Amino acid sequence: MTMATEEEVFAATGYRIGAVSPFGLPNPPRVLIDDSVLREDEISIGSGMRDTAVILKSADLHRALKNAEVLSLTEKEWRSP
């Protein structure tokens, strides 16, 4: 998995990096939620406008994005044997 370029993000979402929201997209992409996000009570997500976030309960985000896949996207800390 790699990060999209700024141009790729804008082409796919119509939003600039730093403002991307999982809501209101013309062609909703596959949405992945890192499982650590759902361990938080409240979270902030992009609103579509830079410098403006939406704060909501993580359970509400999960409910609203019912087709999103929840998985671990973070690397585990490597420890020497």
N, CA, C and O atoms as CSV, one atom per row, in Angstrom:
chain,resi,resn,atom,element,x,y,z
A,1,MET,N,N,0.849,-1.151,0.000
A,1,MET,CA,C,0.000,0.000,0.000
A,1,MET,C,C,0.904,1.226,0.000
A,1,MET,O,O,1.905,1.272,0.715
A,2,THR,N,N,0.545,2.213,-0.804
A,2,THR,CA,C,1.302,3.464,-0.847
A,2,THR,C,C,0.333,4.634,-0.710
A,2,THR,O,O,-0.871,4.493,-0.922
A,3,MET,N,N,0.872,5.766,-0.357
A,3,MET,CA,C,0.072,6.979,-0.249
A,3,MET,C,C,-0.144,7.546,-1.644
A,3,MET,O,O,0.755,7.509,-2.485
A,4,ALA,N,N,-1.323,8.062,-1.881
A,4,ALA,CA,C,-1.631,8.702,-3.155
A,4,ALA,C,C,-0.945,10.062,-3.222
A,4,ALA,O,O,-0.697,10.694,-2.195
A,5,THR,N,N,-0.645,10.501,-4.432
A,5,THR,CA,C,-0.074,11.834,-4.612
A,5,THR,C,C,-1.194,12.862,-4.436
A,5,THR,O,O,-2.374,12.514,-4.449
A,6,GLU,N,N,-0.817,14.106,-4.274
A,6,GLU,CA,C,-1.814,15.171,-4.131
A,6,GLU,C,C,-2.736,15.219,-5.355
A,6,GLU,O,O,-3.942,15.425,-5.226
A,7,GLU,N,N,-2.161,15.029,-6.523
A,7,GLU,CA,C,-2.953,15.049,-7.751
A,7,GLU,C,C,-3.936,13.875,-7.802
A,7,GLU,O,O,-5.085,14.038,-8.210
A,8,GLU,N,N,-3.479,12.708,-7.388
A,8,GLU,CA,C,-4.351,11.523,-7.375
A,8,GLU,C,C,-5.502,11.686,-6.384
A,8,GLU,O,O,-6.637,11.304,-6.671
A,9,VAL,N,N,-5.202,12.256,-5.221
A,9,VAL,CA,C,-6.249,12.483,-4.218
A,9,VAL,C,C,-7.296,13.444,-4.767
A,9,VAL,O,O,-8.493,13.184,-4.653
A,10,PHE,N,N,-6.860,14.540,-5.356
A,10,PHE,CA,C,-7.807,15.517,-5.895
A,10,PHE,C,C,-8.634,14.921,-7.028
A,10,PHE,O,O,-9.842,15.143,-7.096
A,11,ALA,N,N,-7.999,14.174,-7.910
A,11,ALA,CA,C,-8.726,13.560,-9.028
A,11,ALA,C,C,-9.777,12.567,-8.541
A,11,ALA,O,O,-10.857,12.474,-9.124
A,12,ALA,N,N,-9.472,11.833,-7.487
A,12,ALA,CA,C,-10.394,10.805,-6.988
A,12,ALA,C,C,-11.498,11.369,-6.106
A,12,ALA,O,O,-12.601,10.823,-6.070
A,13,THR,N,N,-11.213,12.464,-5.389
A,13,THR,CA,C,-12.171,12.940,-4.384
A,13,THR,C,C,-12.712,14.339,-4.635
A,13,THR,O,O,-13.804,14.675,-4.176
A,14,GLY,N,N,-11.963,15.151,-5.353
A,14,GLY,CA,C,-12.342,16.554,-5.502
A,14,GLY,C,C,-11.902,17.391,-4.306
A,14,GLY,O,O,-12.168,18.592,-4.257
A,15,TYR,N,N,-11.231,16.763,-3.341
A,15,TYR,CA,C,-10.742,17.453,-2.153
A,15,TYR,C,C,-9.227,17.543,-2.198
A,15,TYR,O,O,-8.558,16.694,-2.788
A,16,ARG,N,N,-8.698,18.574,-1.573
A,16,ARG,CA,C,-7.252,18.724,-1.423
A,16,ARG,C,C,-6.793,17.938,-0.201
A,16,ARG,O,O,-7.562,17.742,0.741
A,17,ILE,N,N,-5.541,17.490,-0.216
A,17,ILE,CA,C,-4.970,16.799,0.943
A,17,ILE,C,C,-5.110,17.723,2.159
A,17,ILE,O,O,-4.860,18.926,2.074
A,18,GLY,N,N,-5.505,17.145,3.265
A,18,GLY,CA,C,-5.731,17.919,4.478
A,18,GLY,C,C,-7.190,18.261,4.687
A,18,GLY,O,O,-7.560,18.827,5.716
A,19,ALA,N,N,-8.035,17.913,3.700
A,19,ALA,CA,C,-9.458,18.234,3.815
A,19,ALA,C,C,-10.352,17.076,3.390
A,19,ALA,O,O,-11.575,17.213,3.371
A,20,VAL,N,N,-9.764,15.953,3.053
A,20,VAL,CA,C,-10.531,14.840,2.501
A,20,VAL,C,C,-11.516,14.290,3.533
A,20,VAL,O,O,-11.161,14.028,4.682
A,21,SER,N,N,-12.728,14.129,3.099
A,21,SER,CA,C,-13.786,13.569,3.938
A,21,SER,C,C,-14.256,12.264,3.309
A,21,SER,O,O,-14.239,12.128,2.086
A,22,PRO,N,N,-14.675,11.304,4.127
A,22,PRO,CA,C,-15.222,10.074,3.549
A,22,PRO,C,C,-16.674,10.242,3.098
A,22,PRO,O,O,-17.278,9.301,2.583
A,23,PHE,N,N,-17.231,11.433,3.291
A,23,PHE,CA,C,-18.629,11.692,2.938
A,23,PHE,C,C,-18.725,12.638,1.747
A,23,PHE,O,O,-17.844,13.471,1.534
A,24,GLY,N,N,-19.795,12.504,0.978
A,24,GLY,CA,C,-20.069,13.423,-0.115
A,24,GLY,C,C,-19.180,13.259,-1.326
A,24,GLY,O,O,-19.046,14.188,-2.123
A,25,LEU,N,N,-18.575,12.107,-1.482
A,25,LEU,CA,C,-17.696,11.878,-2.626
A,25,LEU,C,C,-18.521,11.490,-3.848
A,25,LEU,O,O,-19.480,10.727,-3.732
A,26,PRO,N,N,-18.155,12.011,-5.020
A,26,PRO,CA,C,-18.928,11.691,-6.229
A,26,PRO,C,C,-18.879,10.201,-6.588
A,26,PRO,O,O,-19.878,9.640,-7.037
A,27,ASN,N,N,-17.747,9.575,-6.397
A,27,ASN,CA,C,-17.570,8.141,-6.651
A,27,ASN,C,C,-16.928,7.536,-5.415
A,27,ASN,O,O,-15.703,7.430,-5.352
A,28,PRO,N,N,-17.726,7.136,-4.430
A,28,PRO,CA,C,-17.154,6.654,-3.171
A,28,PRO,C,C,-16.141,5.530,-3.383
A,28,PRO,O,O,-16.453,4.511,-3.999
A,29,PRO,N,N,-14.925,5.726,-2.866
A,29,PRO,CA,C,-13.893,4.698,-3.001
A,29,PRO,C,C,-14.036,3.648,-1.898
A,29,PRO,O,O,-14.897,3.762,-1.025
A,30,ARG,N,N,-13.211,2.662,-1.949
A,30,ARG,CA,C,-13.109,1.692,-0.864
A,30,ARG,C,C,-12.602,2.455,0.360
A,30,ARG,O,O,-11.587,3.146,0.285
A,31,VAL,N,N,-13.303,2.331,1.478
A,31,VAL,CA,C,-12.918,3.050,2.697
A,31,VAL,C,C,-12.387,2.045,3.705
A,31,VAL,O,O,-13.030,1.039,4.002
A,32,LEU,N,N,-11.198,2.337,4.226
A,32,LEU,CA,C,-10.563,1.502,5.237
A,32,LEU,C,C,-10.472,2.307,6.528
A,32,LEU,O,O,-10.106,3.482,6.507
A,33,ILE,N,N,-10.802,1.679,7.644
A,33,ILE,CA,C,-10.680,2.318,8.953
A,33,ILE,C,C,-9.691,1.505,9.778
A,33,ILE,O,O,-9.886,0.311,10.002
A,34,ASP,N,N,-8.626,2.166,10.228
A,34,ASP,CA,C,-7.685,1.471,11.097
A,34,ASP,C,C,-8.395,1.153,12.407
A,34,ASP,O,O,-9.093,2.002,12.962
A,35,ASP,N,N,-8.220,-0.056,12.895
A,35,ASP,CA,C,-8.928,-0.468,14.107
A,35,ASP,C,C,-8.609,0.407,15.311
A,35,ASP,O,O,-9.419,0.502,16.232
A,36,SER,N,N,-7.447,1.047,15.321
A,36,SER,CA,C,-7.092,1.921,16.450
A,36,SER,C,C,-8.010,3.145,16.529
A,36,SER,O,O,-8.219,3.700,17.608
A,37,VAL,N,N,-8.552,3.559,15.387
A,37,VAL,CA,C,-9.474,4.704,15.367
A,37,VAL,C,C,-10.708,4.397,16.198
A,37,VAL,O,O,-11.205,5.265,16.915
A,38,LEU,N,N,-11.198,3.187,16.109
A,38,LEU,CA,C,-12.428,2.822,16.801
A,38,LEU,C,C,-12.233,2.624,18.299
A,38,LEU,O,O,-13.203,2.460,19.038
A,39,ARG,N,N,-10.985,2.638,18.745
A,39,ARG,CA,C,-10.721,2.557,20.192
A,39,ARG,C,C,-10.853,3.916,20.862
A,39,ARG,O,O,-10.917,4.006,22.088
A,40,GLU,N,N,-10.894,4.968,20.061
A,40,GLU,CA,C,-11.056,6.327,20.588
A,40,GLU,C,C,-12.544,6.635,20.711
A,40,GLU,O,O,-13.344,6.190,19.889
A,41,ASP,N,N,-12.911,7.394,21.735
A,41,ASP,CA,C,-14.312,7.770,21.904
A,41,ASP,C,C,-14.721,8.793,20.855
A,41,ASP,O,O,-15.727,8.617,20.168
A,42,GLU,N,N,-13.934,9.868,20.730
A,42,GLU,CA,C,-14.203,10.905,19.741
A,42,GLU,C,C,-13.022,11.014,18.791
A,42,GLU,O,O,-11.872,10.804,19.178
A,43,ILE,N,N,-13.324,11.344,17.548
A,43,ILE,CA,C,-12.284,11.511,16.536
A,43,ILE,C,C,-12.600,12.742,15.702
A,43,ILE,O,O,-13.717,13.259,15.754
A,44,SER,N,N,-11.633,13.213,14.936
A,44,SER,CA,C,-11.890,14.295,13.995
A,44,SER,C,C,-11.514,13.805,12.606
A,44,SER,O,O,-10.524,13.097,12.422
A,45,ILE,N,N,-12.324,14.196,11.640
A,45,ILE,CA,C,-12.087,13.803,10.249
A,45,ILE,C,C,-12.168,15.040,9.370
A,45,ILE,O,O,-12.655,16.089,9.792
A,46,GLY,N,N,-11.683,14.902,8.141
A,46,GLY,CA,C,-11.756,16.002,7.191
A,46,GLY,C,C,-13.193,16.391,6.899
A,46,GLY,O,O,-14.101,15.561,6.937
A,47,SER,N,N,-13.381,17.672,6.605
A,47,SER,CA,C,-14.721,18.192,6.333
A,47,SER,C,C,-14.921,18.570,4.871
A,47,SER,O,O,-16.031,18.897,4.452
A,48,GLY,N,N,-13.838,18.523,4.100
A,48,GLY,CA,C,-13.897,19.000,2.725
A,48,GLY,C,C,-13.301,20.394,2.594
A,48,GLY,O,O,-13.044,20.868,1.487
A,49,MET,N,N,-13.082,21.053,3.742
A,49,MET,CA,C,-12.488,22.391,3.765
A,49,MET,C,C,-11.248,22.349,4.650
A,49,MET,O,O,-11.299,21.831,5.765
A,50,ARG,N,N,-10.141,22.887,4.162
A,50,ARG,CA,C,-8.928,22.927,4.977
A,50,ARG,C,C,-9.167,23.755,6.229
A,50,ARG,O,O,-9.922,24.727,6.217
A,51,ASP,N,N,-8.514,23.354,7.302
A,51,ASP,CA,C,-8.605,24.022,8.605
A,51,ASP,C,C,-9.971,23.878,9.269
A,51,ASP,O,O,-10.263,24.587,10.232
A,52,THR,N,N,-10.806,22.980,8.774
A,52,THR,CA,C,-12.111,22.724,9.384
A,52,THR,C,C,-12.293,21.224,9.478
A,52,THR,O,O,-12.238,20.519,8.470
A,53,ALA,N,N,-12.511,20.735,10.694
A,53,ALA,CA,C,-12.683,19.300,10.904
A,53,ALA,C,C,-14.080,19.023,11.448
A,53,ALA,O,O,-14.757,19.912,11.964
A,54,VAL,N,N,-14.481,17.790,11.320
A,54,VAL,CA,C,-15.729,17.314,11.902
A,54,VAL,C,C,-15.336,16.424,13.076
A,54,VAL,O,O,-14.550,15.489,12.917
A,55,ILE,N,N,-15.879,16.712,14.241
A,55,ILE,CA,C,-15.611,15.905,15.427
A,55,ILE,C,C,-16.852,15.083,15.708
A,55,ILE,O,O,-17.962,15.607,15.799
A,56,LEU,N,N,-16.641,13.777,15.844
A,56,LEU,CA,C,-17.766,12.882,16.085
A,56,LEU,C,C,-17.311,11.663,16.874
A,56,LEU,O,O,-16.115,11.413,17.028
A,57,LYS,N,N,-18.263,10.928,17.358
A,57,LYS,CA,C,-17.972,9.678,18.067
A,57,LYS,C,C,-17.486,8.666,17.035
A,57,LYS,O,O,-18.025,8.584,15.931
A,58,SER,N,N,-16.471,7.902,17.400
A,58,SER,CA,C,-15.946,6.903,16.453
A,58,SER,C,C,-17.020,5.880,16.108
A,58,SER,O,O,-17.059,5.394,14.977
A,59,ALA,N,N,-17.887,5.545,17.048
A,59,ALA,CA,C,-18.978,4.600,16.774
A,59,ALA,C,C,-19.932,5.167,15.726
A,59,ALA,O,O,-20.471,4.420,14.909
A,60,ASP,N,N,-20.144,6.487,15.744
A,60,ASP,CA,C,-21.012,7.111,14.737
A,60,ASP,C,C,-20.367,7.074,13.357
A,60,ASP,O,O,-21.051,6.858,12.356
A,61,LEU,N,N,-19.053,7.283,13.300
A,61,LEU,CA,C,-18.347,7.174,12.023
A,61,LEU,C,C,-18.493,5.762,11.474
A,61,LEU,O,O,-18.810,5.576,10.299
A,62,HIS,N,N,-18.261,4.774,12.321
A,62,HIS,CA,C,-18.353,3.379,11.901
A,62,HIS,C,C,-19.767,3.056,11.415
A,62,HIS,O,O,-19.936,2.353,10.418
A,63,ARG,N,N,-20.766,3.559,12.104
A,63,ARG,CA,C,-22.162,3.321,11.715
A,63,ARG,C,C,-22.483,4.009,10.380
A,63,ARG,O,O,-23.170,3.440,9.531
A,64,ALA,N,N,-21.983,5.228,10.204
A,64,ALA,CA,C,-22.251,5.985,8.982
A,64,ALA,C,C,-21.536,5.388,7.764
A,64,ALA,O,O,-22.032,5.468,6.640
A,65,LEU,N,N,-20.378,4.796,8.002
A,65,LEU,CA,C,-19.606,4.176,6.915
A,65,LEU,C,C,-19.752,2.668,7.003
A,65,LEU,O,O,-18.766,1.945,7.144
A,66,LYS,N,N,-20.978,2.205,6.920
A,66,LYS,CA,C,-21.271,0.786,7.162
A,66,LYS,C,C,-20.563,-0.164,6.206
A,66,LYS,O,O,-20.401,-1.340,6.530
A,67,ASN,N,N,-20.136,0.307,5.039
A,67,ASN,CA,C,-19.423,-0.561,4.094
A,67,ASN,C,C,-17.907,-0.479,4.237
A,67,ASN,O,O,-17.174,-1.150,3.511
A,68,ALA,N,N,-17.441,0.342,5.171
A,68,ALA,CA,C,-15.996,0.475,5.372
A,68,ALA,C,C,-15.431,-0.808,5.965
A,68,ALA,O,O,-16.096,-1.513,6.724
A,69,GLU,N,N,-14.190,-1.087,5.598
A,69,GLU,CA,C,-13.487,-2.246,6.146
A,69,GLU,C,C,-12.648,-1.791,7.334
A,69,GLU,O,O,-11.920,-0.803,7.248
A,70,VAL,N,N,-12.755,-2.515,8.437
A,70,VAL,CA,C,-11.962,-2.206,9.629
A,70,VAL,C,C,-10.828,-3.214,9.692
A,70,VAL,O,O,-11.064,-4.422,9.698
A,71,LEU,N,N,-9.588,-2.716,9.738
A,71,LEU,CA,C,-8.425,-3.588,9.797
A,71,LEU,C,C,-7.259,-2.832,10.399
A,71,LEU,O,O,-7.339,-1.622,10.610
A,72,SER,N,N,-6.187,-3.533,10.672
A,72,SER,CA,C,-4.995,-2.902,11.228
A,72,SER,C,C,-4.117,-2.422,10.077
A,72,SER,O,O,-3.620,-3.219,9.281
A,73,LEU,N,N,-3.939,-1.122,10.005
A,73,LEU,CA,C,-3.133,-0.531,8.945
A,73,LEU,C,C,-1.789,-0.033,9.441
A,73,LEU,O,O,-0.961,0.413,8.646
A,74,THR,N,N,-1.562,-0.102,10.739
A,74,THR,CA,C,-0.307,0.399,11.299
A,74,THR,C,C,0.681,-0.751,11.439
A,74,THR,O,O,0.307,-1.902,11.665
A,75,GLU,N,N,1.942,-0.402,11.299
A,75,GLU,CA,C,2.987,-1.399,11.441
A,75,GLU,C,C,3.172,-1.736,12.911
A,75,GLU,O,O,3.132,-0.857,13.772
A,76,LYS,N,N,3.369,-2.979,13.181
A,76,LYS,CA,C,3.685,-3.405,14.538
A,76,LYS,C,C,5.139,-3.007,14.809
A,76,LYS,O,O,5.980,-3.035,13.910
A,77,GLU,N,N,5.416,-2.643,16.040
A,77,GLU,CA,C,6.787,-2.290,16.400
A,77,GLU,C,C,7.644,-3.543,16.296
A,77,GLU,O,O,7.285,-4.595,16.827
A,78,TRP,N,N,8.772,-3.429,15.613
A,78,TRP,CA,C,9.651,-4.573,15.446
A,78,TRP,C,C,10.534,-4.695,16.680
A,78,TRP,O,O,11.103,-3.712,17.156
A,79,ARG,N,N,10.637,-5.894,17.177
A,79,ARG,CA,C,11.501,-6.151,18.341
A,79,ARG,C,C,12.474,-7.268,17.977
A,79,ARG,O,O,12.109,-8.264,17.352
A,80,SER,N,N,13.690,-7.072,18.378
A,80,SER,CA,C,14.711,-8.082,18.133
A,80,SER,C,C,14.409,-9.339,18.949
A,80,SER,O,O,13.983,-9.238,20.099
A,81,PRO,N,N,14.625,-10.525,18.365
A,81,PRO,CA,C,14.337,-11.771,19.103
A,81,PRO,C,C,15.228,-11.986,20.304
A,81,PRO,O,O,15.089,-12.989,21.005
